[in-house]
């Protein structure tokens, strides 16, 4: 078995597999799009054929209403399918609901594209599954020994204060995880969600096996007596409310720069940190590592001389949904 060095390459439209003539997470319309998850930097509209999990399709249909329903090919986890002779499986990535690692098998070699992934516990999405592969194609958003994500429960308990809170977060994945964690660890808090977050919560309600407790935000509710409300808003709304009074401000992210000028720091990421990446590599046991989505130079240095490693994404990608 020989690893094909150009099995997956970076093109303007996304990551391209010429041997199966398909793209993974393309940003522009293509014939065959294999989509790891529904975040907008991985899932875009306009493709003729989309291969993804059912939750990913549901969220894409919500966000891209003009995408024809018949273009979606729904693939279950651990279900085999082929595109032009390349065998493919989806396995849970633990990032958000429906997120998938993509295992491609060609001429006896197993190429595992992680997509975005996390190892931390999250009851609102499928737990990550470890699969061995010859080539690991891993994201490197936080591939830095100086970045170690704190305990998520300790972070969420920072919000257990007698104040109303304006909580910024990404609408998909992070908002639902926060709601579940607040329901469990800060049950006295009343969760009010922005109107753009509500439809995604409703999709999650159909899949997770426990009820999320939340209500749609309205101006009157935030003005009522009491100091137990958390208003959950997307980034643009959060930053437009910088001068809001009588609330504490927090933004849930693994990025330090997004904690600046907030009243409460809230380091909660849906990506792997340095220790998690190393542990994941131990489980996958790859002969080669290809890095994408971020800065993989430190990872390259760490495995230099031990595992063949290279960058197939020379451009540094914007932070995305962290």
Secondary structure per residue as TSV (DSSP state, phi and psi in degrees):
chain	resnum	aa	ss	phi	psi
A	1	X	-	360.0	127.8
A	2	X	-	-119.3	127.9
A	3	X	-	-69.4	129.4
A	4	X	-	-88.8	113.9
A	5	X	T	-64.3	-27.8
A	6	X	T	-107.7	28.6
A	7	X	S	-60.0	-39.7
A	8	X	S	-130.9	123.1
A	9	X	E	-126.9	159.3
A	10	X	E	-88.8	126.1
A	11	X	E	-123.1	172.2
A	12	X	T	-59.3	-33.2
A	13	X	T	-82.5	-17.0
A	14	X	E	148.1	-161.4
A	15	X	E	-86.2	124.0
A	16	X	E	-115.3	133.4
A	17	X	E	-108.8	102.4
A	18	X	T	-67.6	-28.1
A	19	X	T	-71.5	-22.1
A	20	X	T	-117.5	-1.2
A	21	X	T	52.1	52.5
A	22	X	E	-141.5	162.9
A	23	X	E	-112.2	150.1
A	24	X	E	-107.7	126.8
A	25	X	S	50.0	50.5
A	26	X	-	-70.2	149.4
A	27	X	S	-92.7	-15.6
A	28	X	S	-130.8	159.2
A	29	X	-	-56.7	133.6
A	30	X	-	-138.7	173.4
A	31	X	S	-71.8	-49.6
A	32	X	E	-126.2	116.1
A	33	X	E	-118.2	117.0
A	34	X	E	-96.8	116.3
A	35	X	-	-110.3	122.9
A	36	X	S	-75.5	-37.5
A	37	X	-	-165.4	174.7
A	38	X	-	-91.9	3.7
A	39	X	S	-62.5	145.7
A	40	X	T	-64.6	-22.9
A	41	X	T	-83.0	4.2
A	42	X	T	-128.1	-27.2
A	43	X	-	-118.6	116.4
A	44	X	-	-127.5	161.0
A	45	X	S	-91.2	171.9
A	46	X	-	100.1	-0.8
A	47	X	-	-79.8	150.6
A	48	X	S	-74.0	-42.7
A	49	X	E	-130.8	126.8
A	50	X	E	-117.9	128.3
A	51	X	E	-111.7	117.9
A	52	X	E	-162.3	174.4
A	53	X	-	-77.8	165.8
A	54	X	H	-62.2	-46.4
A	55	X	H	-60.0	-38.7
A	56	X	H	-61.7	-42.5
A	57	X	H	-63.2	-41.8
A	58	X	H	-60.8	-43.2
A	59	X	H	-71.4	-39.1
A	60	X	H	-63.6	-39.5
A	61	X	H	-66.0	-34.1
A	62	X	H	-64.7	-45.0
A	63	X	H	-84.3	-29.0
A	64	X	-	-123.4	75.6
A	65	X	T	-65.3	-20.2
A	66	X	T	-86.5	-6.8
A	67	X	S	-70.6	120.7
A	68	X	-	-59.1	135.0
A	69	X	G	-59.9	-36.7
A	70	X	G	-68.8	-10.4
A	71	X	G	-78.3	-14.3
A	72	X	E	-85.7	127.8
A	73	X	E	-108.6	107.7
A	74	X	E	-83.6	124.2
A	75	X	-	-117.9	128.6
A	76	X	-	-82.5	161.2
A	77	X	T	-64.2	140.6
A	78	X	T	64.6	21.8
A	79	X	-	-102.3	128.0
A	80	X	-	-82.1	137.3
A	81	X	E	-148.2	166.1
A	82	X	E	-127.5	146.9
A	83	X	E	-128.3	110.8
A	84	X	T	50.7	44.7
A	85	X	T	89.9	-5.4
A	86	X	E	-97.0	122.6
A	87	X	E	-79.1	140.3
A	88	X	E	-137.7	141.2
A	89	X	E	-130.3	150.4
A	90	X	E	-106.0	138.0
A	91	X	E	-133.2	146.6
A	92	X	E	-56.8	139.6
A	93	X	-	-105.7	-11.1
A	94	X	S	72.1	10.5
A	95	X	S	-84.5	-59.6
A	96	X	S	-143.2	178.1
A	97	X	T	-55.8	127.5
A	98	X	T	79.6	-0.5
A	99	X	-	-68.6	141.8
A	100	X	E	-131.9	138.5
A	101	X	E	-78.3	148.1
A	102	X	E	-117.8	110.1
A	103	X	E	-98.0	119.1
A	104	X	E	-110.7	134.4
A	105	X	E	-121.3	122.5
A	106	X	E	-146.4	123.4
A	107	X	T	52.1	42.1
A	108	X	T	81.0	-2.1
A	109	X	E	-103.1	137.1
A	110	X	E	-105.1	118.8
A	111	X	E	-111.5	119.2
A	112	X	E	-110.7	112.5
A	113	X	E	-95.3	119.0
A	114	X	-	-75.4	-27.2
A	115	X	-	62.8	-158.7
A	116	X	S	-82.5	141.2
A	117	X	-	-150.5	158.7
A	118	X	-	-146.0	155.3
A	119	X	-	-103.4	-18.7
A	120	X	S	-61.9	149.7
A	121	X	-	-65.2	137.4
A	122	X	-	-151.2	106.7
A	123	X	T	-70.7	-8.7
A	124	X	T	-92.1	1.1
A	125	X	S	-145.8	168.5
A	126	X	-	-69.5	135.4
A	127	X	-	-68.2	144.9
A	128	X	-	-61.0	146.3
A	129	X	-	-116.6	136.2
A	130	X	-	-94.8	128.9
A	131	X	-	-132.3	134.2
A	132	X	-	-73.9	147.8
A	133	X	-	-152.5	157.8
A	134	X	S	-78.1	-36.8
A	135	X	E	-125.9	125.6
A	136	X	E	-104.4	122.5
A	137	X	E	-107.7	99.2
A	138	X	E	-113.6	142.4
A	139	X	E	-68.3	154.7
A	140	X	E	-133.9	38.3
A	141	X	T	-54.1	-46.4
A	142	X	T	-121.4	40.2
A	143	X	-	-81.2	70.1
A	144	X	-	-146.4	124.8
A	145	X	T	-58.7	-20.9
A	146	X	T	-79.1	-10.5
A	147	X	-	-106.2	108.7
A	148	X	-	-125.3	117.5
A	149	X	-	-67.5	134.1
A	150	X	-	-72.1	170.0
A	151	X	-	-61.0	124.6
A	152	X	H	-64.8	-32.8
A	153	X	H	-67.4	-42.4
A	154	X	H	-60.4	-37.0
A	155	X	H	-67.8	-45.8
A	156	X	H	-66.6	-29.0
A	157	X	G	-69.5	-13.2
A	158	X	G	-63.1	-22.0
A	159	X	G	-86.7	-3.0
A	160	X	-	-83.1	60.7
A	161	X	S	-122.1	153.6
A	162	X	S	-79.1	61.1
A	163	X	S	-146.5	152.6
A	164	X	-	-74.1	145.4
A	165	X	E	-128.4	134.6
A	166	X	E	-95.6	113.0
A	167	X	E	-112.8	111.4
A	168	X	E	-86.9	140.9
A	169	X	-	-167.5	163.4
A	170	X	-	-73.0	142.6
A	171	X	T	-68.3	-30.0
A	172	X	T	-109.8	120.4
A	173	X	T	93.1	-62.2
A	174	X	H	-67.6	-44.0
A	175	X	H	-61.8	-40.2
A	176	X	H	-72.9	-39.0
A	177	X	H	-63.2	-43.6
A	178	X	H	-61.4	-43.3
A	179	X	H	-60.0	-45.6
A	180	X	H	-63.2	-42.7
A	181	X	H	-67.8	-40.3
A	182	X	H	-66.8	-40.7
A	183	X	H	-56.7	-40.2
A	184	X	H	-81.5	-44.7
A	185	X	H	-101.9	-18.0
A	186	X	-	-131.7	61.5
A	187	X	T	-63.6	-18.0
A	188	X	T	-75.3	-13.9
A	189	X	-	-80.5	135.8
A	190	X	E	-94.4	121.0
A	191	X	E	-95.2	119.4
A	192	X	E	-113.7	123.7
A	193	X	E	-109.4	145.2
A	194	X	-	-61.9	152.0
A	195	X	H	-62.3	-25.8
A	196	X	H	-77.7	-19.2
A	197	X	H	-87.4	-31.9
A	198	X	H	-52.0	-48.2
A	199	X	H	-61.7	-32.2
A	200	X	H	-73.3	-39.0
A	201	X	H	-55.7	-41.0
A	202	X	H	-63.9	-37.5
A	203	X	H	-65.8	-44.7
A	204	X	H	-58.7	-38.3
A	205	X	H	-56.4	-29.0
A	206	X	H	-77.4	-17.5
A	207	X	H	-111.6	-37.8
A	208	X	S	-81.0	152.9
A	209	X	S	-97.2	23.8
A	210	X	S	-146.7	151.1
A	211	X	-	-80.2	133.9
A	212	X	-	-84.2	138.1
A	213	X	-	-104.4	117.3
A	214	X	-	-164.7	165.1
A	215	X	E	-138.2	159.2
A	216	X	E	-74.1	134.9
A	217	X	-	-64.8	142.8
A	218	X	-	-143.6	153.3
A	219	X	H	-58.4	-38.0
A	220	X	H	-62.8	-39.2
A	221	X	H	-64.2	-36.4
A	222	X	H	-72.9	-19.5
A	223	X	H	-92.3	-11.0
A	224	X	S	-70.0	161.1
A	225	X	S	-62.4	152.6
A	226	X	-	113.9	158.7
A	227	X	S	-131.5	42.1
A	228	X	-	-123.0	20.7
A	229	X	E	-103.2	142.0
A	230	X	E	-123.4	118.5
A	231	X	E	-97.3	112.8
A	232	X	E	-95.9	120.9
A	233	X	E	-133.1	154.1
A	234	X	-	-73.1	167.2
A	235	X	H	-54.0	-47.8
A	236	X	H	-60.2	-41.0
A	237	X	H	-67.1	-41.7
A	238	X	H	-58.5	-48.5
A	239	X	H	-71.9	-24.2
A	240	X	H	-77.6	-15.2
A	241	X	T	-101.9	23.7
A	242	X	T	-54.1	-32.6
A	243	X	T	-96.6	9.6
A	244	X	-	-58.9	139.2
A	245	X	-	-105.2	162.3
A	246	X	S	64.7	21.4
A	247	X	S	-138.4	152.2
A	248	X	E	-91.1	146.7
A	249	X	E	-112.6	136.3
A	250	X	E	-145.3	148.8
A	251	X	E	-132.1	123.3
A	252	X	E	-83.9	111.1
A	253	X	-	-165.8	157.1
A	254	X	S	-83.7	-8.0
A	255	X	-	-86.8	126.5
A	256	X	G	-62.8	-36.2
A	257	X	G	-64.0	-24.6
A	258	X	G	-83.2	-3.1
A	259	X	G	-93.0	-12.4
A	260	X	T	-62.2	139.4
A	261	X	T	67.5	8.9
A	262	X	-	-90.9	159.1
A	263	X	S	-80.0	-28.9
A	264	X	E	-130.8	127.9
A	265	X	E	-82.8	137.4
A	266	X	E	-138.7	88.9
A	267	X	-	-85.9	92.0
A	268	X	-	-133.6	109.3
A	269	X	-	-115.6	151.4
A	270	X	S	-105.3	22.6
A	271	X	S	-118.9	162.8
A	272	X	-	-73.8	146.2
A	273	X	-	-96.3	-171.6
A	274	X	H	-58.5	-49.0
A	275	X	H	-63.6	-38.6
A	276	X	H	-66.4	-39.8
A	277	X	H	-61.1	-45.4
A	278	X	H	-63.4	-41.3
A	279	X	H	-63.8	-42.6
A	280	X	H	-61.8	-42.8
A	281	X	H	-61.5	-38.4
A	282	X	H	-59.7	-38.0
A	283	X	H	-75.2	-36.1
A	284	X	H	-77.6	-30.9
A	285	X	-	56.2	51.4
A	286	X	-	-76.9	153.5
A	287	X	S	-84.9	-24.3
A	288	X	E	-143.9	149.3
A	289	X	E	-124.4	127.4
A	290	X	E	-113.3	131.8
A	291	X	E	-106.5	145.6
A	292	X	E	-142.7	170.6
A	293	X	E	51.2	71.4
A	294	X	E	135.1	-157.4
A	295	X	-	-112.3	107.3
A	296	X	-	-98.1	11.8
A	297	X	H	-62.7	-39.9
A	298	X	H	-67.4	-37.1
A	299	X	H	-65.6	-38.8
A	300	X	H	-60.1	-45.5
A	301	X	H	-64.1	-38.7
A	302	X	H	-63.6	-38.7
A	303	X	H	-102.1	7.3
A	304	X	T	-57.5	126.1
A	305	X	T	89.2	-12.9
A	306	X	T	-108.0	-46.5
A	307	X	S	-130.0	135.8
A	308	X	E	-62.1	127.4
A	309	X	E	-143.7	138.6
A	310	X	E	-154.3	165.0
A	311	X	E	-103.8	119.7
A	312	X	S	-100.0	7.0
A	313	X	-	-133.6	81.3
A	314	X	-	-68.2	-18.5
A	315	X	S	-87.8	140.8
A	316	X	-	-80.0	121.2
A	317	X	-	-80.2	148.3
A	318	X	-	-60.5	156.3
A	319	X	-	-52.2	-35.3
A	320	X	-	71.4	-150.8
A	321	X	-	-98.2	98.4
A	322	X	-	-119.0	360.0
